[in-house]
Amino acid sequence: MDRPLLRATGAATAAYGLAVAARPALLAAPSGLAGPDGAVPRDVAACIRPLALRDAACGLAMALAPDDRSLRTATLLRIASDFGDALVLTGALPRRRHRAMALTVSVGWGLLSVAGLVRSPRRG
C-alpha cells in the first residue's frame, strides 16, 4: 500500500468535494448540468451537494485514517463511489462529451486509488 499516495488522493478529494459543495457549478458546468448562462438550477445543486460532501468525507477519511485497516476501508469506499459515479453519470448526463468526461474523471480517480492500494512506495 502506498500510504502517501492514498493520503494525498484523499486530501485532494476532500478539497474538491468541499469546493463543489460550496460552488456546485464546479461540477455542474463541465457535466452539462448548468444553464447556458452558467447558473446551476436549484434542483441540480441540491443533487450535487450531497455527492460533494460524500467525496469530502471519503477524502478526509483517507487523509486522516489512523491505521492501515482504516485507510484501506476508506479507500475501498472511495473506489466504490468513483466507479458508481462512472456507472450512473455515463447513463444520465445530457451529451456524449459530458458522459465521456465523467467516465474518464471518475474511473481515473478510482484507478488512482486502486494503484495506491496495490503499489508499494519506493524506498529511498
Secondary structure, DSSP 8 states (H G I E B T S, - for coil): --HHHHHHHHHHHHHHHHHHHH-THHHHTTTT-S-TTS---HHHHHHHHHHHHHHHHHHHHHHH-SSHHHHHHHHHHHHHHHHHHHHHHHHHSSSHHHHHHHHHHHHHHHHHHHHHHH------
